[in-house]
Amino acid sequence: MTRDIDASRRATLKLAATFAAATLLFGAARADEPIRIGLVIPMTGPFASTGRQVDAAVKLFMAQSGGTVAGRKVEVILKDDAGVADTTRREAQELVVNDKVTVLAGFGLTPLAFATAPIATQSKTPMVVMCAATSVITERSPYIVRSGFTVPQITLGIADWSTKNKIRKVVTLVSDYGPGIDAERTFTERFTAGGGTVTSALRVPMANPDFAPFLQRVRDAQPDAVFVFVPSGLGGSFMKQFSERGLGKAGIRLLATGDVVDDDLLNDMGDAALGVVSSHHYSAAHASAVNKKFVEDFEKANNGMRPNFHAVGAYDGMRVILEALKATKGAGGDALLAAMKGQSFESPRGPVTIDPQTREVVQNVYTRRVERVPAMGNQLFNVEIDTMAAVKDPGKAK
């Protein structure tokens, strides 16, 4: 144990020395140098759909913003970590030391954000988490700002809707990692406080997930509903197995966080998704002028691809970064971090604020139902049916 602690301390000191040497070597940025943003996302591997959405949203925002701040070009350096934490850590360190980025951004999964947090702290580089959603992420570094969401935040809506709609017995089924455990805990606490009962809690391994045996256990338990969380990208395979196992025909309702009925994948799920009720912070069908323009511009720039919640997290994250850079005239570090805190604006998802104390996003959470919308090409959409306004992460709401 002592050797492990000493090794960890040596690694931390080595990391700090690396960043100190880089600062001395490079010094202050020249006025003619671009301002660099390091974007680390999974462009390959099982979570490539997340990277594709983030990359498209970042490019759209940059095209719309003009891509300059204080007379300097803003340059985004994209790195593919393939969803592997060791790769994320290496790419982030190289971006800070070699590419001298002013901001780190992206982070498709919680372990990837965790891997980068010490680098942000040691180098005093603000780190905008656009996707990863475990509640404790912002506690891993004082330089982390979140522009996406937290899983506990968006789980509140579906838990409240369930109790209001006389659902009494539920089995929870979640992916077995940080966000899934957050979802399980938040749903259970909120649902049972409203008078419901969770009869069983099932956790599916992240490695090579096969939902079929777990869904069979749900069917055998005969609850009123199953509450589900799986990470973005896995919703399609889950819905296929849910349909094949006949849970809907057996009268078991499907309740979910919005990751399961991801806008990017929803049409491919077909009629099996109809009627699924979920809660989330964004739907491509959100009825606002800001969102209508965002969806139109996004689809036009990406051959008809529909933006999802990761796209809006990235789009808004770029806004937070560039507005802060304008305020600091391109300066980074603590000044840039301070300029990110407290920002409020109208997003495609609705009103958004970056809480100055927690560095978390405060936003509306919508309960939605999957429907075919004739006025929108008879496609499947998550149609909003209820709103919780200005929701904070419940673990940091006090």
DRENDO-1510 file (C-alpha; in Angstrom, 1 decimal, always signed):
<recs>
REC; n; res; u; v; w
REC; 1; MET; +0.0; +0.0; +0.0 .
REC; 2; THR; +2.8; +2.4; +0.9 .
REC; 3; ARG; +4.6; +1.7; -2.4 .
REC; 4; ASP; +1.3; +2.4; -4.3 .
REC; 5; ILE; +0.9; +5.8; -2.5 .
REC; 6; ASP; +4.6; +6.7; -3.2 .
REC; 7; ALA; +4.2; +5.7; -6.8 .
REC; 8; SER; +1.1; +7.9; -7.1 .
REC; 9; ARG; +2.9; +10.8; -5.6 .
REC; 10; ARG; +5.8; +10.4; -7.9 .
REC; 11; ALA; +3.5; +10.3; -10.9 .
REC; 12; THR; +1.8; +13.5; -9.7 .
REC; 13; LEU; +5.1; +15.3; -9.2 .
REC; 14; LYS; +6.3; +14.1; -12.6 .
REC; 15; LEU; +3.2; +15.4; -14.2 .
REC; 16; ALA; +3.5; +18.8; -12.5 .
REC; 17; ALA; +7.1; +19.1; -13.5 .
REC; 18; THR; +6.2; +18.4; -17.1 .
REC; 19; PHE; +3.7; +21.2; -17.2 .
REC; 20; ALA; +6.0; +23.6; -15.4 .
REC; 21; ALA; +8.7; +22.9; -17.9 .
REC; 22; ALA; +6.3; +23.4; -20.8 .
REC; 23; THR; +5.3; +26.8; -19.4 .
REC; 24; LEU; +8.9; +27.9; -19.1 .
REC; 25; LEU; +9.7; +26.7; -22.6 .
REC; 26; PHE; +6.7; +28.1; -24.4 .
REC; 27; GLY; +6.0; +31.2; -22.3 .
REC; 28; ALA; +3.1; +33.5; -23.1 .
REC; 29; ALA; +1.3; +32.9; -26.4 .
REC; 30; ARG; +2.2; +35.3; -29.2 .
REC; 31; ALA; -0.6; +37.6; -30.5 .
REC; 32; ASP; -0.4; +36.0; -33.9 .
REC; 33; GLU; -0.7; +32.4; -32.6 .
REC; 34; PRO; -4.1; +30.7; -32.8 .
REC; 35; ILE; -6.1; +29.9; -29.7 .
REC; 36; ARG; -6.2; +26.1; -29.6 .
REC; 37; ILE; -9.0; +24.0; -28.2 .
REC; 38; GLY; -8.2; +20.3; -27.7 .
REC; 39; LEU; -11.3; +18.1; -28.5 .
REC; 40; VAL; -10.9; +14.5; -27.2 .
REC; 41; ILE; -13.8; +12.2; -28.2 .
REC; 42; PRO; -14.4; +8.7; -29.4 .
REC; 43; MET; -14.6; +8.8; -33.2 .
REC; 44; THR; -14.1; +5.0; -33.5 .
REC; 45; GLY; -15.2; +2.1; -31.4 .
REC; 46; PRO; -18.5; +1.3; -29.8 .
REC; 47; PHE; -19.2; +4.9; -28.9 .
REC; 48; ALA; -18.3; +6.5; -32.3 .
REC; 49; SER; -21.9; +7.8; -32.6 .
REC; 50; THR; -21.2; +10.1; -29.7 .
REC; 51; GLY; -18.0; +11.4; -31.3 .
REC; 52; ARG; -19.8; +11.9; -34.6 .
REC; 53; GLN; -22.4; +14.1; -33.0 .
REC; 54; VAL; -19.9; +16.2; -31.0 .
REC; 55; ASP; -17.6; +16.7; -33.9 .
REC; 56; ALA; -20.5; +17.9; -36.2 .
REC; 57; ALA; -21.8; +20.3; -33.5 .
REC; 58; VAL; -18.4; +21.8; -32.9 .
REC; 59; LYS; -17.8; +22.3; -36.6 .
REC; 60; LEU; -21.3; +24.0; -36.9 .
REC; 61; PHE; -20.7; +26.3; -34.0 .
REC; 62; MET; -17.2; +27.3; -35.3 .
REC; 63; ALA; -18.7; +28.0; -38.8 .
REC; 64; GLN; -21.4; +30.2; -37.3 .
REC; 65; SER; -19.2; +32.0; -34.9 .
REC; 66; GLY; -16.5; +33.1; -37.4 .
REC; 67; GLY; -13.8; +31.3; -35.5 .
REC; 68; THR; -11.8; +34.3; -34.2 .
REC; 69; VAL; -11.5; +35.9; -30.8 .
REC; 70; ALA; -9.6; +39.1; -30.0 .
REC; 71; GLY; -8.1; +39.1; -33.5 .
REC; 72; ARG; -6.8; +35.5; -33.2 .
REC; 73; LYS; -7.9; +32.4; -35.0 .
REC; 74; VAL; -9.5; +29.7; -32.9 .
REC; 75; GLU; -8.3; +26.3; -33.9 .
REC; 76; VAL; -9.9; +23.0; -32.8 .
REC; 77; ILE; -7.5; +20.0; -32.6 .
REC; 78; LEU; -9.5; +16.8; -32.8 .
REC; 79; LYS; -8.2; +13.6; -31.1 .
REC; 80; ASP; -9.9; +10.2; -31.3 .
REC; 81; ASP; -9.6; +8.3; -28.0 .
REC; 82; ALA; -11.8; +5.4; -29.2 .
REC; 83; GLY; -13.4; +5.4; -25.8 .
REC; 84; VAL; -10.2; +4.1; -24.0 .
REC; 85; ALA; -9.2; +6.0; -20.9 .
REC; 86; ASP; -5.4; +5.4; -21.3 .
REC; 87; THR; -5.6; +6.9; -24.8 .
REC; 88; THR; -7.7; +9.9; -23.5 .
REC; 89; ARG; -5.0; +10.6; -20.8 .
REC; 90; ARG; -2.2; +10.4; -23.3 .
REC; 91; GLU; -3.9; +12.6; -25.9 .
REC; 92; ALA; -4.9; +15.2; -23.4 .
REC; 93; GLN; -1.4; +15.4; -22.0 .
REC; 94; GLU; +0.1; +15.8; -25.5 .
REC; 95; LEU; -2.5; +18.5; -26.3 .
REC; 96; VAL; -1.5; +20.5; -23.2 .
REC; 97; VAL; +2.3; +20.0; -23.5 .
REC; 98; ASN; +2.9; +19.9; -27.2 .
REC; 99; ASP; +0.0; +21.7; -28.8 .
REC; 100; LYS; -0.3; +24.3; -26.0 .
REC; 101; VAL; -4.1; +24.2; -26.0 .
REC; 102; THR; -6.0; +26.8; -23.9 .
REC; 103; VAL; -9.0; +24.5; -23.3 .
REC; 104; LEU; -9.7; +20.8; -23.2 .
REC; 105; ALA; -13.1; +19.6; -24.3 .
REC; 106; GLY; -15.3; +16.6; -25.2 .
REC; 107; PHE; -15.1; +13.5; -23.1 .
REC; 108; GLY; -17.6; +10.9; -24.3 .
REC; 109; LEU; -17.7; +8.7; -21.2 .
REC; 110; THR; -17.1; +9.1; -17.4 .
REC; 111; PRO; -13.8; +7.1; -17.2 .
REC; 112; LEU; -12.4; +9.3; -20.0 .
REC; 113; ALA; -13.2; +12.5; -18.0 .
REC; 114; PHE; -11.8; +10.9; -14.8 .
REC; 115; ALA; -8.6; +10.1; -16.7 .
REC; 116; THR; -8.1; +13.7; -17.8 .
REC; 117; ALA; -9.0; +15.5; -14.6 .
REC; 118; PRO; -5.5; +15.5; -13.0 .
REC; 119; ILE; -4.1; +16.9; -16.2 .
REC; 120; ALA; -6.5; +19.8; -16.1 .
REC; 121; THR; -5.7; +20.5; -12.5 .
REC; 122; GLN; -1.9; +20.3; -12.8 .
REC; 123; SER; -1.8; +22.5; -15.9 .
REC; 124; LYS; -4.6; +24.8; -14.8 .
REC; 125; THR; -6.3; +24.2; -18.1 .
REC; 126; PRO; -10.1; +24.6; -18.1 .
REC; 127; MET; -11.8; +21.3; -19.2 .
REC; 128; VAL; -15.4; +21.4; -20.7 .
REC; 129; VAL; -17.1; +18.1; -20.3 .
REC; 130; MET; -19.7; +18.0; -23.1 .
REC; 131; CYS; -21.0; +14.4; -22.7 .
REC; 132; ALA; -19.9; +12.3; -19.7 .
REC; 133; ALA; -22.6; +12.5; -17.0 .
REC; 134; THR; -21.7; +11.0; -13.7 .
REC; 135; SER; -22.5; +13.5; -11.0 .
REC; 136; VAL; -19.0; +13.5; -9.3 .
REC; 137; ILE; -17.0; +14.4; -12.4 .
REC; 138; THR; -16.8; +18.1; -11.5 .
REC; 139; GLU; -15.5; +17.2; -8.1 .
REC; 140; ARG; -12.4; +15.6; -9.7 .
REC; 141; SER; -10.9; +18.9; -10.7 .
REC; 142; PRO; -11.7; +22.6; -9.9 .
REC; 143; TYR; -11.0; +23.3; -13.6 .
REC; 144; ILE; -13.9; +21.2; -14.9 .
REC; 145; VAL; -17.0; +22.9; -16.3 .
REC; 146; ARG; -20.0; +20.8; -17.6 .
REC; 147; SER; -22.0; +21.8; -20.6 .
REC; 148; GLY; -24.0; +18.5; -21.0 .
REC; 149; PHE; -26.0; +17.1; -18.1 .
REC; 150; THR; -25.8; +14.8; -15.1 .
REC; 151; VAL; -27.6; +11.5; -15.0 .
REC; 152; PRO; -29.2; +12.2; -11.6 .
REC; 153; GLN; -30.5; +15.5; -13.0 .
REC; 154; ILE; -32.3; +14.0; -15.9 .
REC; 155; THR; -33.6; +11.0; -14.0 .
REC; 156; LEU; -35.8; +13.1; -11.7 .
REC; 157; GLY; -38.4; +13.7; -14.4 .
REC; 158; ILE; -39.2; +10.1; -15.2 .
REC; 159; ALA; -39.3; +9.1; -11.5 .
REC; 160; ASP; -41.8; +11.8; -10.8 .
REC; 161; TRP; -43.9; +10.9; -13.9 .
REC; 162; SER; -44.0; +7.3; -12.8 .
REC; 163; THR; -45.5; +8.0; -9.4 .
REC; 164; LYS; -48.0; +10.5; -10.9 .
REC; 165; ASN; -49.2; +7.9; -13.4 .
REC; 166; LYS; -49.9; +5.1; -10.9 .
REC; 167; ILE; -46.9; +2.9; -11.7 .
REC; 168; ARG; -46.3; +1.1; -8.4 .
REC; 169; LYS; -43.9; -1.8; -9.1 .
REC; 170; VAL; -40.7; -1.3; -11.1 .
REC; 171; VAL; -37.5; -3.3; -11.8 .
REC; 172; THR; -34.4; -1.1; -12.6 .
REC; 173; LEU; -32.0; -2.2; -15.3 .
REC; 174; VAL; -28.9; -0.2; -15.8 .
REC; 175; SER; -25.4; -0.4; -17.3 .
REC; 176; ASP; -22.9; -1.3; -14.5 .
REC; 177; TYR; -20.7; +1.8; -14.4 .
REC; 178; GLY; -20.9; +5.3; -12.8 .
REC; 179; PRO; -23.8; +6.9; -14.7 .
REC; 180; GLY; -25.9; +3.7; -14.5 .
REC; 181; ILE; -25.4; +3.5; -10.8 .
REC; 182; ASP; -26.3; +7.2; -10.5 .
REC; 183; ALA; -29.5; +6.5; -12.5 .
REC; 184; GLU; -30.4; +3.5; -10.4 .
REC; 185; ARG; -29.9; +5.3; -7.1 .
REC; 186; THR; -31.7; +8.5; -8.2 .
REC; 187; PHE; -34.7; +6.7; -9.6 .
REC; 188; THR; -35.0; +4.4; -6.6 .
REC; 189; GLU; -34.8; +7.2; -4.1 .
REC; 190; ARG; -37.3; +9.5; -5.9 .
REC; 191; PHE; -39.7; +6.7; -6.9 .
REC; 192; THR; -39.9; +5.1; -3.5 .
REC; 193; ALA; -40.3; +8.5; -1.8 .
REC; 194; GLY; -43.4; +8.9; -4.0 .
REC; 195; GLY; -44.9; +5.6; -2.8 .
REC; 196; GLY; -43.5; +3.2; -5.4 .
REC; 197; THR; -41.6; +0.0; -4.9 .
REC; 198; VAL; -38.4; -1.2; -6.7 .
REC; 199; THR; -38.7; -5.0; -6.7 .
REC; 200; SER; -35.3; -5.8; -8.2 .
REC; 201; ALA; -32.2; -3.9; -9.3 .
REC; 202; LEU; -30.3; -5.4; -12.3 .
REC; 203; ARG; -26.9; -4.2; -13.6 .
REC; 204; VAL; -25.6; -5.2; -17.1 .
REC; 205; PRO; -21.8; -5.4; -17.6 .
REC; 206; MET; -20.4; -2.8; -19.9 .
REC; 207; ALA; -18.2; -5.2; -21.7 .
REC; 208; ASN; -20.1; -7.1; -24.4 .
REC; 209; PRO; -23.5; -6.3; -23.0 .
REC; 210; ASP; -26.2; -8.8; -23.7 .
REC; 211; PHE; -29.6; -7.6; -22.4 .
REC; 212; ALA; -31.6; -10.7; -23.2 .
REC; 213; PRO; -31.1; -12.7; -20.0 .
REC; 214; PHE; -31.7; -9.5; -17.9 .
REC; 215; LEU; -34.9; -8.8; -19.8 .
REC; 216; GLN; -36.1; -12.3; -19.2 .
REC; 217; ARG; -35.6; -11.8; -15.5 .
REC; 218; VAL; -37.7; -8.6; -15.8 .
REC; 219; ARG; -40.5; -10.4; -17.6 .
REC; 220; ASP; -40.5; -13.2; -15.0 .
REC; 221; ALA; -40.8; -10.6; -12.2 .
REC; 222; GLN; -43.9; -9.1; -13.9 .
REC; 223; PRO; -43.5; -5.5; -12.7 .
REC; 224; ASP; -45.7; -2.6; -13.9 .
REC; 225; ALA; -42.6; -1.2; -15.7 .
REC; 226; VAL; -38.9; -1.4; -16.1 .
REC; 227; PHE; -36.7; +1.7; -15.7 .
REC; 228; VAL; -33.7; +1.6; -18.0 .
REC; 229; PHE; -30.4; +3.4; -18.4 .
REC; 230; VAL; -27.8; +2.5; -21.1 .
REC; 231; PRO; -25.2; +4.8; -22.6 .
REC; 232; SER; -25.8; +6.5; -25.9 .
REC; 233; GLY; -25.2; +4.2; -28.8 .
REC; 234; LEU; -26.6; +1.1; -27.1 .
REC; 235; GLY; -30.3; +2.1; -27.1 .
REC; 236; GLY; -30.9; +0.5; -30.5 .
REC; 237; SER; -29.7; -3.0; -29.5 .
REC; 238; PHE; -31.6; -2.7; -26.2 .
REC; 239; MET; -34.9; -1.8; -27.9 .
REC; 240; LYS; -34.4; -4.7; -30.3 .
REC; 241; GLN; -34.1; -7.2; -27.5 .
REC; 242; PHE; -36.9; -5.6; -25.5 .
REC; 243; SER; -39.2; -6.1; -28.5 .
REC; 244; GLU; -37.9; -9.7; -29.2 .
REC; 245; ARG; -38.5; -10.7; -25.5 .
REC; 246; GLY; -42.1; -9.5; -25.8 .
REC; 247; LEU; -42.1; -7.3; -22.7 .
REC; 248; GLY; -44.3; -4.7; -24.2 .
REC; 249; LYS; -46.9; -7.3; -25.2 .
REC; 250; ALA; -46.7; -8.7; -21.6 .
REC; 251; GLY; -47.9; -5.3; -20.4 .
REC; 252; ILE; -44.5; -4.1; -19.0 .
REC; 253; ARG; -44.0; -0.5; -19.7 .
REC; 254; LEU; -40.6; +0.9; -20.6 .
REC; 255; LEU; -39.4; +4.0; -18.7 .
REC; 256; ALA; -36.0; +5.4; -19.5 .
REC; 257; THR; -33.6; +8.2; -19.5 .
REC; 258; GLY; -33.2; +9.9; -22.9 .
REC; 259; ASP; -30.0; +8.0; -23.7 .
REC; 260; VAL; -32.1; +4.9; -24.5 .
REC; 261; VAL; -34.3; +6.7; -27.2 .
REC; 262; ASP; -31.4; +8.8; -28.6 .
REC; 263; ASP; -32.6; +11.1; -31.4 .
REC; 264; ASP; -29.7; +10.0; -33.6 .
REC; 265; LEU; -30.9; +6.4; -33.5 .
REC; 266; LEU; -34.6; +6.7; -32.8 .
REC; 267; ASN; -36.0; +6.2; -36.4 .
REC; 268; ASP; -33.9; +3.0; -36.8 .
REC; 269; MET; -35.7; +1.6; -33.7 .
REC; 270; GLY; -39.0; +1.6; -35.5 .
REC; 271; ASP; -42.4; +1.0; -33.9 .
REC; 272; ALA; -40.9; -0.9; -31.0 .
REC; 273; ALA; -40.0; +2.6; -29.6 .
REC; 274; LEU; -43.5; +4.0; -29.8 .
REC; 275; GLY; -45.0; +5.0; -26.5 .
REC; 276; VAL; -41.7; +4.8; -24.6 .
REC; 277; VAL; -41.7; +7.6; -21.9 .
REC; 278; SER; -38.3; +9.1; -20.9 .
REC; 279; SER; -36.9; +12.2; -19.3 .
REC; 280; HIS; -34.0; +14.2; -20.7 .
REC; 281; HIS; -32.8; +17.8; -21.2 .
REC; 282; TYR; -33.0; +17.8; -25.0 .
REC; 283; SER; -35.2; +16.6; -27.9 .
REC; 284; ALA; -34.8; +17.5; -31.5 .
REC; 285; ALA; -38.6; +18.2; -31.4 .
REC; 286; HIS; -38.2; +20.8; -28.7 .
REC; 287; ALA; -40.6; +23.6; -29.8 .
REC; 288; SER; -38.6; +26.8; -29.9 .
REC; 289; ALA; -37.3; +29.1; -32.6 .
REC; 290; VAL; -33.7; +28.6; -31.4 .
REC; 291; ASN; -34.0; +24.8; -31.7 .
REC; 292; LYS; -35.8; +24.8; -35.0 .
REC; 293; LYS; -32.9; +26.8; -36.5 .
REC; 294; PHE; -30.3; +24.6; -34.8 .
REC; 295; VAL; -31.9; +21.4; -36.1 .
REC; 296; GLU; -32.2; +22.8; -39.6 .
REC; 297; ASP; -28.6; +24.1; -39.7 .
REC; 298; PHE; -27.3; +20.8; -38.2 .
REC; 299; GLU; -29.1; +18.6; -40.7 .
REC; 300; LYS; -28.2; +20.8; -43.6 .
REC; 301; ALA; -24.5; +20.6; -42.7 .
REC; 302; ASN; -24.5; +16.9; -42.0 .
REC; 303; ASN; -26.5; +15.2; -44.8 .
REC; 304; GLY; -29.7; +15.1; -42.8 .
REC; 305; MET; -28.3; +13.7; -39.6 .
REC; 306; ARG; -30.5; +14.6; -36.7 .
REC; 307; PRO; -28.8; +16.3; -33.7 .
REC; 308; ASN; -29.0; +14.5; -30.4 .
REC; 309; PHE; -28.3; +15.5; -26.8 .
REC; 310; HIS; -24.5; +15.1; -27.2 .
REC; 311; ALA; -24.7; +17.5; -30.1 .
REC; 312; VAL; -26.4; +20.2; -28.0 .
REC; 313; GLY; -23.9; +19.6; -25.2 .
REC; 314; ALA; -21.1; +20.2; -27.6 .
REC; 315; TYR; -22.7; +23.2; -29.3 .
REC; 316; ASP; -23.4; +24.9; -26.0 .
REC; 317; GLY; -19.9; +23.9; -24.7 .
REC; 318; MET; -18.3; +25.8; -27.6 .
REC; 319; ARG; -20.5; +28.8; -26.9 .
REC; 320; VAL; -19.3; +28.7; -23.2 .
REC; 321; ILE; -15.7; +28.5; -24.3 .
REC; 322; LEU; -15.8; +31.2; -27.0 .
REC; 323; GLU; -17.8; +33.7; -24.8 .
REC; 324; ALA; -15.3; +33.2; -22.0 .
REC; 325; LEU; -12.4; +33.7; -24.4 .
REC; 326; LYS; -14.0; +36.9; -25.6 .
REC; 327; ALA; -14.2; +38.1; -22.0 .
REC; 328; THR; -10.5; +37.3; -21.3 .
REC; 329; LYS; -9.3; +38.5; -24.8 .
REC; 330; GLY; -7.9; +35.0; -25.4 .
REC; 331; ALA; -6.3; +34.5; -22.0 .
REC; 332; GLY; -6.6; +31.0; -20.4 .
REC; 333; GLY; -6.1; +29.5; -17.0 .
REC; 334; ASP; -8.0; +30.8; -14.0 .
REC; 335; ALA; -9.3; +33.9; -15.8 .
REC; 336; LEU; -10.9; +31.8; -18.5 .
REC; 337; LEU; -12.4; +29.5; -15.9 .
REC; 338; ALA; -13.9; +32.5; -14.0 .
REC; 339; ALA; -15.4; +33.7; -17.3 .
REC; 340; MET; -17.2; +30.4; -17.9 .
REC; 341; LYS; -18.9; +30.4; -14.5 .
REC; 342; GLY; -22.3; +32.1; -14.3 .
REC; 343; GLN; -22.9; +32.2; -18.0 .
REC; 344; SER; -26.7; +32.2; -18.9 .
REC; 345; PHE; -28.1; +31.9; -22.4 .
REC; 346; GLU; -30.9; +30.5; -24.5 .
REC; 347; SER; -29.9; +27.1; -25.8 .
REC; 348; PRO; -31.6; +24.9; -28.4 .
REC; 349; ARG; -32.6; +22.9; -25.3 .
REC; 350; GLY; -34.1; +25.9; -23.5 .
REC; 351; PRO; -32.6; +28.2; -20.8 .
REC; 352; VAL; -29.2; +27.3; -19.5 .
REC; 353; THR; -26.9; +28.6; -16.7 .
REC; 354; ILE; -23.5; +27.4; -15.7 .
REC; 355; ASP; -23.7; +27.4; -11.9 .
REC; 356; PRO; -20.8; +29.6; -10.6 .
REC; 357; GLN; -20.4; +27.5; -7.4 .
REC; 358; THR; -20.7; +23.9; -8.8 .
REC; 359; ARG; -19.7; +24.5; -12.4 .
REC; 360; GLU; -22.6; +22.3; -13.4 .
REC; 361; VAL; -25.2; +23.1; -16.0 .
REC; 362; VAL; -28.7; +24.2; -14.7 .
REC; 363; GLN; -31.4; +23.5; -17.2 .
REC; 364; ASN; -35.0; +22.3; -17.9 .
REC; 365; VAL; -35.7; +18.5; -17.8 .
REC; 366; TYR; -38.5; +17.3; -20.1 .
REC; 367; THR; -40.6; +14.2; -19.8 .
REC; 368; ARG; -41.2; +12.9; -23.4 .
REC; 369; ARG; -43.1; +10.2; -25.2 .
REC; 370; VAL; -42.0; +8.6; -28.5 .
REC; 371; GLU; -44.6; +9.4; -31.2 .
REC; 372; ARG; -44.8; +9.6; -35.0 .
REC; 373; VAL; -45.2; +13.2; -35.9 .
REC; 374; PRO; -47.0; +13.6; -39.3 .
REC; 375; ALA; -46.0; +17.3; -39.5 .
REC; 376; MET; -42.4; +16.3; -39.3 .
REC; 377; GLY; -42.2; +13.7; -42.1 .
REC; 378; ASN; -44.1; +11.1; -40.0 .
REC; 379; GLN; -40.8; +10.3; -38.3 .
REC; 380; LEU; -40.3; +9.2; -34.7 .
REC; 381; PHE; -39.6; +12.0; -32.2 .
REC; 382; ASN; -39.5; +12.4; -28.4 .
REC; 383; VAL; -42.5; +14.7; -27.9 .
REC; 384; GLU; -42.3; +16.7; -24.7 .
REC; 385; ILE; -45.3; +16.2; -22.4 .
REC; 386; ASP; -44.1; +17.8; -19.1 .
REC; 387; THR; -41.3; +20.2; -17.9 .
REC; 388; MET; -39.3; +20.6; -14.7 .
REC; 389; ALA; -37.8; +24.1; -14.9 .
REC; 390; ALA; -34.2; +25.1; -13.9 .
REC; 391; VAL; -33.1; +21.7; -12.5 .
REC; 392; LYS; -29.8; +21.4; -10.7 .
REC; 393; ASP; -27.9; +18.2; -10.2 .
REC; 394; PRO; -29.7; +16.9; -7.1 .
REC; 395; GLY; -26.5; +16.0; -5.3 .
REC; 396; LYS; -25.5; +19.7; -5.5 .
REC; 397; ALA; -28.9; +21.4; -5.4 .
REC; 398; LYS; -28.5; +22.8; -1.9 .
</recs>
